[in-house]
Amino acid sequence: MKSMLSKVRVGVYAAFDYANGLRVDPKEGLVVNGFWRSGTTWVLETAMSMLEAKTVFEPFRIQHLRQCLREIHPPRKDVQFISSLMPYASDRLVAGTALYAVVEQALLGQLAYSHVSKRSQEQRRLKECLRTRVVTKFTRGALCLRAIANTFSVPILHITRDPRAVIASIKTLGNDFARGAFQNFALRAHLLEVDDGRREYFKRWASDIEAIDKTNDFGRIAAYYCLTERHVLDSFQGVTSEFAHVQYEKLIGGGPQALAALLESLGLEAQALGATALLRPSSTDWSWSQGSKKVSGEQRVSSWKNKLSESERGLIEAVVTAFGMQERLLVSS
């Protein structure tokens, strides 16, 4: 009986989402993008409160991305590979394609099964459902982020985090994270073997990719991080409006007011939040599952340090330096 009521509730929410989406203008919403474990869920949930918005969590999760595989042409279609696949688009999304449809539905708040967890779905959906501003969070958006901005004129907030912290978090979670997507990670296949145009961009680093692909996951994920981040920087070069880029560590140091200022710079009127907003763990924070209701700024920024060996940290730093991204190494090791 409980299961049936839950299904009915989900169906009712979906109907409200679709109808409400007809009133939504993506230009008044926000896209939050960042590599996995970069603090994007915390930014999403904090921005939701500041903007009184509804949220869409990861439009490119596997059940939606599978609709786009005929257009993406990946070399593999297994769950592990698709779970870490980033769709690519060079300039604009093409109307009528599956990729366009998934992104459009997300920005309108119409995408099904788009909440972080059962907890957030049960607690938030009713009061979010009829909101006409949508905050959408991507972790797989780096290779089509400019195309999304060009197509829908939606403001973009791109979050980056020290790659050592990112990779420490991913590898600590292991097979429990993203369906094992970053175990024995296939760097070359992701950057050079997907037949959707991305090779033309990444081939300049082909020899580096080949060499790093022979190391281990710490090197391979570091390279995936660096080169997809490089694509974001290149594609938004010279853009001064409707795009903001901020380091997670600096955002944490500045507190909720720093995020409010960023949102204001994107033309979004944000409500001020108290300092305690910084302490709340996000729905995907490991601390939440351990029963913690507070996470200090120091924990957010430096907890990775005891999760990496000296050799693991050294390899990540070497790869990051080789790709000229050492400014991302913000925290002293």
Helices and strands as residue ranges (DSSP letters): H 2-21, G 26-28, E 30-33, H 40-51, E 54-57, H 62-65, G 66-68, H 69-72, H 79-82, H 98-107, H 118-128, E 134-138, H 145-152, E 156-160, H 163-173, G 174-176, G 178-180, H 187-192, H 198-202, G 203-205, H 206-212, H 217-235, E 243-247, H 248-254, H 256-265, G 275-278, H 286-289, H 297-302, G 303-306, H 310-322, G 326-328
